[in-house]
Amino acid sequence: MSNFFVEVDHSQIAKHSKQVPGDVFLSKKLDRSDRIVSVLSDGLGSGIKANVLATLTTTISLNLTANSVDIKNTAETIMKTLPECKVRKISYSTFTIIDIDLQKDRVEIMEFDNPGFMLFRDEKRISLDKKKIRMDNPIGASQTLYYVEFNIELGDRLVVFTDGISQAGVGREDFSLGWSEEAIVSTVGRKIAESVNISARDLASFLVKEAYKIDGKKAKDDITTACFYFRRPRRTLLLTGPPVDRDNDYKIKQRVDRFSGKKIICGGTTSNIYSRLADEDIKVNLNSFHKDIPPDSEIQGIDLVTEGILTMSRAIEFLESGEPAVVDPDHPGYKLYDYLKNSDYIKFVVGTKINEVHQNPHIPEDLGLRKNVVKKLAGLLQDKYLKKVDIEYI
């Protein structure tokens, strides 16, 4: 099994005046596997029609490849499914399929009509030989696809994007042919050199914002970038709830002492147990008062200490929204969200003693019990954000 993790994220701006982008990026992590399949598609035109075409392409590609269909056969199926536009004589949608197998440290990529992907090792672009593949669409027109497979190395970054990036600035005197490949490579390489640990999310957002600026902050097309960052996993331990048997309180401190990575405690009772066993004081953060949630606290040796159910529920809201609205970075729910979003492996240790407070009928029903909140939080992290998640009940 691979000793590193792949961080996958993307950023997107819709074409000016369009509410719905015509580009779609989807990723899927296979159950009980170190395999991730991602697809980026650009639908013909813009807006809702383009989005439907791109969604169809990404969904079919993702499901076929994830179900062990060879990536070349997947591409052939897509080519037969989506015919050529009779008026414009071009395909209804483009696609880039990325199949990552971390058990073999191997990546396969199939491209059709999207700008070519870029692989960076440190801040330098790595050139790879692609194999040309000819396929016929339903009306008999021959199309060219590109296929490549290669071994990944620790620190590699894979960058894929739609032509909203490569054609940014078209029409401007200084960008008459768009944003050149050479200039994009230089821009990405410089950003990586300046911030060697930049996340996939931040690198994708940076590239999209640069293209948006080149377009005069009125996107002439949908602008989408997806980034993949192959690195050692960032680990986080989250403890919440007291053990059902008080004799097992020692397990809370034991789990903290044995864990290598960030450490979070969500819950007043849980933090009091740890504070007592570790002989460390709890200090309330006086700068963290918010009307919707109790303040966070500080304990020596713990990275974040918060209230339990309410704070985890707020983190769930942030995770569901994908890009939280502007919030105070000192908000405990946002702090928890940020730790979890920037982690690759999250270990939940959940006490199963029922807290009578949460049986109060005046508390909103959607909070549920602690176990249900943790399950929802873990499910979001695993399914939407492709995190590795482990839950232990005590």
N, C-alpha and C positions, 0 to 999 in steps of 0.2 A: 504493500500500500504506500502511496505517496506520502512524503513527510511534509508536504506543504498544501496550502489551501488556495482556491481561486475565488477572488472577490469579483463579483459581477454587478455592474450598475450602468445606468444610462441617463442621459439628459436630452431634453427635447423642447423646441419652440415651434409652434404652428405657424404656417404661412400667414402673413399680415392679413387681417380681416377675417380669418377663418377661426371658428371656435373649436373645430376638431382637426387634429393633425392627420395627414394622409400617410404618415410613416408609422409602423408598428414594430416594437421590439418585445419579444417574449422569451423567457427562460424557464427551464424546468429541470429540477434535480430529481433523478430517479430514486425511488425508495430503496433504502438499504444499499446504496451504491455510491461510489465516488465518481459518478458520471453526470455531467451537466450538458444539456442541449440548449442552444440559444439560436434564435432566428430574427433577423432584421429584414423588413420588407418595406418597399416604397410603392404605394399604389398609384396607378395612373391618374394624373390630375392632382386635385387637392380636395380637402373637405371630407364630407361624409362618404361620398362614393369611393374615394381613394382609400379611406380608412377601412371600409368594408372589404375591398379587394385585398388590401394588405393584411387585414385580420384573417381572412380566409387562407391566404398563403402561409402566414406564420403558424396558424393553428394546425393545418394539415401537415406542414413540414415538421413541426415540433412533435406531433403525435406519432407520425410514421417513424421518425428517427429514434424517438424515445422507446418505441416498441421494437427495437432491434432491426429495423429495416435499414439496409445499407444506404449510406448517405447519397450515393449515386442513383440508386433506385428511387429514393425519396425525390431527388431533383427531377428525375424522369417523370414521375407521377405528377409533380407540380406542373411541368411543362405541358403535359397532356390535359391537365385540368383547366389551366388558364390559357385560353387562346389569344391570338394576336388581335389587336384592335384593327378593324377593317379600314377605318378612316386614317389613322395615324401610322399604321403599319408597324406598331411597336407592341411589346408585351403589356398585358394589363397590370403586371406588378413585377418588381425586381425581388431578389432575395439573396441573403448571405446566411448560410447554415453553418453553425460552429458546433462540433461534437467533441467534447472534452472528456477524456478518460484518465482520471487521476491515478488509477491503479497502474496504468502503463506509462504515465507522464506523457501522454500522446494527445495530439489535437488533429482533427480532420476539418477542413473547410471547403465548402462548395459555394461558388459565387456566380450570380447571374445578373448582369447589368448594374450592379451597385459599384461604386468606386472600390478599388482594391483595398483589402485590409492592410494594416501596418503592424509589424512586430518590432517592439523595442526591447533591447537588452541593455540595461543601464539607460543612457540617453541616446544610444546609437540605434538606428534602424537596421534590422537584419533582413537581407534580401533572400527570398526563397524562390525556387523554380516551380512554377505552376504548370499543371498539365491541362492542355486544351481538350475539351470534350464537346463534340458536336451532337446536338439533339434536334429532332424535328418536332414542331408543335402540331396541333390538330389540323391546321390548314396546309401543312406540308412545308412550311418555311423552316429553314435550318437556323438554329441559334447556337451561339458559342457560350459555353460555361467554363469555369476555371476551377480546378481541384488541386488541393495540396494537403499533405500530412507531414507533421514534424514533431520532434520531441521538444518539450518545454523545459526550461531551466528556472531555478529559483530567482525571482526578481523580474521575470519576463512580463511585458505588458502588451496586450493585444488591443488594437484600436480599430473599430469598424464604424462606418458612417454612411449616410445617404448623400445624394448629390447636392443637398442643401448646404453641405460643408464645402465640397469641391467647386461648386458654382457660385459661392458667395461673392458678391461684388461685381458680377457680370454686368457690363454696361458702364461701369466707372472707368475713367481713363487709365487709372493705375491698376485696375483689375479687369481688363478688357476680356480676358478668357477665364475669369474666375480666380479662385484661390488655388494657386499651383500646388502640385504634389510636393515639390521641393520646399515651398514655403510652409506647408502644413507640417512636414517632417521636421523642419527647423524649429517651428513653434512648439511642437510637442516635446522634442528633444530638450529644448531650452527650459521648458516648464519642469520636466522631470529632473534636470540637473539642479534647478533652483530648489526643488522640494522633492528630495529623493524618496520620501515615504508618502507622497501624495496618494490619496485613495482613488479607487476606480470612479467613485461618484464625483469627486472634485475634479479629476482630470477630464471626465466627460463634460461636466458643467463648464469648465474653463474653455474647452474647444468650441462648444456650442455658443458661448457668450462672445468669443472672438469672431466667429462667423457672423453672428448677429450684429456686432459693431461694424464689420466690413460692409454689411448690407444697409448701413445707415440706420440701424435699429428699427427697420421695417423689413422683416424677413420676406424675401422674394419667393421662397419655397419653404416647405417644412424642413427644419434643421434637426437632425438626430445623430447622436453619437453614443455608442456603447463601448465600454472599456472592461477589460479583463486583467486582473492583477494577480499574478501567481507568487505567493509568498508564504512565509511561515504563519500558522494560525494565531490569531489573537484570542486569548481565552478569558472568559468571565465566569465567575461563580456568583449565583444569586440565591441567597438564603431568605426564606419567608415562612413565618409561622412556627409556633413552638411544637416540639414533638408531642405525640399523643401521650407518651409516658414520660413523666418528668425525669425519671432515671436516665433517659436518653439525651438530656440537655447537653451533656458533654460532647455529643456528636456534632453540635453546631460549631464549637471551637475547633474540634478535630478536623472538620471539613475545611475550615479556613486555614488552619496551620499546614495542611497537606497540599493545598491548591497553589499552583503556580499561574499567576495571572491577576486580572482585576477582580476585586471582591466587593460585592454589594449586599446590603441587608435591607430588606423591605418589611417593615413591621415593628411597632413599638415593643411588643413583648419579645420578639426575636432579638432585637438590639439590646434589650435589657439583659437577656440571658447571656449574650456574648460579652457584654460589658462586665457582668459579674464574674464570669469564668476567666476572662482575660485580665481582670483587675484594671480596666481602663475606663476613664470617665466618658460620659456622653455630653457633648456640648452642642446645644441648639444653635443653628445658623441664624443669627438675628437679622441678616440681610435677605432672608428667603421667605418672607411672609407674603402669601398670596391668598386672595379671597376664596379660591376654589379648592385649596389643598393645604394640608399642614406643612410646615417648614421641614427642610432636611436637617440632618445633624452631622456631627463629626465624632468618629471614634478612631483612635490611633491604630493604624494597620488596616483600616477599611477605607476603600476608595469612595463609597457613597452609602449614606444611611438615610432611609426615608420611611415615611408611613407606608403601610402595606397596600390594601385593596384599592384605595382611591388613586394612589400614585401609579400603580401598575395599570389601572384602567385608563389613566390619562396617557401613559406610554403606548397603550394599545391604540388609542385614538390617533396619536401621532404616526404610528406605524401604518395604520390603515389609510391615512391621508397621503402617505408617500412623501410629500413635501410639506411639512407643517407650516401653517401661517406664521408670520413674524411673532415670536414669543420672547419673553425674557429668558436669556440663557441660564439664569439662576433658578428658573422654575423647576422644582424637583421632578415633575413628570417629563420635562424636556431633557433634563440631565440623564434620567434613566433611559429614555429613548436613545439619546446620543451614545451612551455606553453600549447599549445592545446593538444599535445599527453599525457601530464600528468594531464589533466583535465577530469572530468567525465561529467559535465554539462557545456555547452557553450551557453551563451545568446548573440546573435548578435543584435545590435541596428544599423540599416542601414539608413543613410540619403539618401533621394531620389532626391536631387537636382543634376542636371547633371553638371559635371565638364567639362568645355569646353576643358581642356587640353586633356581629353581622347577621344575627337573627332578628334584629330590630326591624319591624315592618315599615319604619319611616325611612330606612335606607333604600335607595333606588334598586329595583329588582334586577336591572341589567348588570349590577356589580357581581351578583351571584356569590357563591362561596369561593374561598381562596383557590381550591383545586381547579374550579372551572375557569377562573381568571388566568391562572398559570397555564392551563391547557390552551386557552385562546391565544395567550401571549406566545407560547412556544410554537403553536401552529402557524402563526403569522411569520415568525422568524424563520421557520423551516420552509414553508411553502412559498412565501412572497419574497423573502430575502435570502433564501438558499443557505441558511445557517445550519450548522450541526448542533443539534439540541439533545440534551440528556436530562431526564427527570428522575430524581430519587425521592421517595417518600419516607419520612421517619416519624 
